[in-house]
Amino acid sequence: MYPTNPLLVFDFDGVIIDGIEEYWWSSRRACLNLLGIEPNSASLPGAVPCSFREMRPWVHQGWEMVLLAAELIRPDSCLTLQGAKVFSRNYSVHCKQALKDWGWNPNQLQNSLENVRKEAIKRDREQWLARHQTFPGVVERLSQFKTEQCEFAVLTTKSAEFTSELLNHFQLSPQLVFGHEAGSKANVLLQLMQTHLIKGFIEDRRRTLETVINTSGLSSLPCYLASWGYLKHDDTKNLPPSIHLLETKTFMTPLANWP
């Protein structure tokens, strides 16, 4: 017997929040800080570059965005010379090479990113929050689950601290919030399965969903690929039977109508 209502678990970036403007602003600043360049420098544009926007579906953790910003500065980088399409074909290989070329490590980049965000919140919290938007209709739908005797949780690779700031801003009150500090999404879901009846996991990263369904103990967990998120071109093709494409129209209907 589970102690609470059933639980729907949601990814945050790309499912609830569209934060591309903030991603670029923060990762740009983190990059310039690491390089000792003034924030008002023209080395990187203030507006989100097309190549950065195109690369977003491949980004898994925040530090990668800082690295992408740096690669846009380096004139001989693959991203600069050949563009996002070529870089994305061997994304992890190019990221490893870029880390080596810059002499950086992921923790260093992640810390720089989070320090930028902490400072932004400290200086002008409202302005930082305003750089984020929610996907149309998502906040309203999340507030309706309680009427279906269902709670929701948030599971993200963003830090729990910044996630909670945004959830409060949008007046969202999930039962649980797990940031990158909690460990891998598969491990968090395994732990949750011990204490909650999970009705589904909603994510916009196909590879994450594939990892989940191939994890022992999670094969029966209903998994949904959010059609409105940061998807790659081929993400919706030939989905495994246990991963359902969740269209916006279906998401807005009662849970009983979901695949």
N, C-alpha and C positions, 0 to 999 in steps of 0.2 A: 504494500500500500504506500503510494507516494504522498508526501506531506503537503504538496501544493497542487495547483492546477497544472495541466499539461503546459509545456514550454515550447515556444518557437525561438530558434536561435538565429540571429541576424548578423551577418558581416556589417561593417559600418561604412567605410569608404567604398563608394560605387554601388551601394545598395540603399542606404539611408541618406548619406551625405554626398553631394557633388562639391568637392573642395578643390578643384583644379586651380582656381585662382590663388588659394592659400598655399597649395603645394608648391607652386612656382615661387611665390613671394618668399616663403620660408626657406626653401631649398636654395634659391638664389642667394639669399642673405647668408645662409650657413656656408655656402661655397666661398663667397667673397671674404667672409670672416677667416676661413681657413687659409686663404691666400693672402690675407693682410691687405685687401683692397677695400676702399671706401664704398659704403652701400649705394651712394649716388653715382657710382662709376658706370660708364657706358659699355663696360666690358660685356655685360649681359643686359638685355633689354628688360624694361619693367613689365611689358606685356608678355603674356604666356607665348613662347615660341611654338610654332606649328609642330616642330619636331619633338618638343617636350610633350605636347598634347598627344601626339601620335604614339609616343612610347609608354604612355600611362598604363595601358592594359598589361604590359609586361612587368611593371613594377610590383614587387611583392612586399618590400619593406622600405621604410622611409629613407634610410641611408642611400638607397639606390638613386633617389631623386637628386640628392646632393651631388652624387657622382655624375649623373647625366648633365647637370648644370655645368660642372667642371669640364666635361667633355665638349660642351658647346663653346668654351673659351679656348680650348687647345686647338690650334689651327690644323694640326696633322692628325687629329683623332678620326676614327672611323665614322663617328656620328657627324662630324663637321664635313668630312670629305665625301662620304657616301650616303649619308642621310639615315633617317629612322628605319626605313624598310630593310636596308642591308644590315644595320646594327641589330635589329630585332631577330634576324634569322638565326644568329648565334648569340643571343642576348647574354646568357651567363658567361660564355667565353669572353665576350667583349668587356663585360663588367670586371671579370677577374684581371684581364690585361690592363684595364684602366686603373684599377686599384694599384697594380704593380707599377704602372707608369708614374702615378702620382705619389707613390710611397705611403698610401693611406690604408686604413683598415676599417671594416664596417662599423665597429664600436665608436671609433673616432668620429665618423661621419654622422652616426645616429645621435651621439652626444651633442655635436655641433647643431644639428637640426633642432633637438629638443631645447637647447639653451636659447636659440632664437625664438622659439615659440613661448618659452617662459618669460623672456624679456618683453615680447610683444604683448602678452597678456598683462604683464605688470604695468607697462606704459600706457596701453590703450586697449583694454579688454574688448570694448564694443567694436572698435575698428577691426580687431583680429577676428572676432566672431562674424562680422559682416562679410568677411571674405569667403564664407561658406554658404552654400545653399542646400536645401533638401530637394530630392527628386519629387516631381509633382505627385501629389496625392499620398505619398508614403507616410508622412506624419499623421494625417487623418486616419489612414488605415491602421496604423500601429495603435492608435488610441481606441480602436473598435474591438480589439481582440478580447478584452475583458468581458464584453457582452457575449462572447462565445465561450466563456469559461476557459480562456487561454491566456497565459502570460508570455512576455517576450524577454529575451536576453540579448546582449550585444557581445560579440566575439570579434576582436579586431587586432590588426598588427600595429595600430596606433597605440600610444601609451594610454593607460586607463585614466590618467590625470586629464589629458587634453580631451579625451572622449567624453568624460563626465562634464567638462566645461560646455561642450557643444550640446550634449543631451539636455542639460539644464537650460541652455539658451533657447532651444526649440521646445521646451516644456515637455520633454519625453522622460518617462520614469520606468525604465526597464527593471525587471526584478533583479537581474545580475548584470555586471559589466566586467569583461575580461580583456585586458590589454596585452601587448606583446610580452609583458613581464610574467604572464601566467603560463607561458610555454606555447608549444605548437597547438594549432587548432584541433588537430586530431586527439591529442592528449587531453585537452580541456573537455572535448565532447565525450571522451571515454569516462572521465570523472563525473560529468553531469549525468551520464546514463545510469550511474549507480544511485542517484538520488532523485531524478526527475524522469517523468515520461516526456520524451522529446518528440514533438509532432513533426519537426522538420528543421533543416539547416538551410538558410538562404544565403547565397554567396554569388559574387559575379566573377570569380576566378575559377575557371574550369579545372585547372590543375589541382587546386586545393580540394575541390569536390572529388576528383579522382583519387587523391590521396586518402580522403576520408572513407570512401566506399571500399577501398582496398586495405583498410586497417582492420585487423582482427577485432571483433567486437562491435564494429560500426557498420557492417554490411547491410544491416536491416534499417538503418537510419534513413528516412526520406530526405533526399537532397534535391535542392532546387537551384537552377542557374537563372539569376535575375536578368531578364532580357534588356532592362533599361540601364545596366551598369557599364563598366569599362570593358567591353568585350573585344577580343580579337576577331578578325574576319571569319575565321573558320570555327570559332568556339561552339556554334550552335549545330554544326554538322556532325552526323553520326554519333550522337550522344549515347553513352551506355544506358541500358534500360533503367538502371536505378538512379539516373540523374534526369530530372524533369526540367524542361525549359518553362520558366514561369513568366508568362506574358503579363504586362501591366493589367490588362482587362481581367485576367483570371485572379491576379493578386487582390484586386478590389472586391472580389466576390467572397461569400462565406467559405470558410475552410473546407466544408463538406464538398465544395465544387472543385477543389484543387486535385490535380492528378496524384 
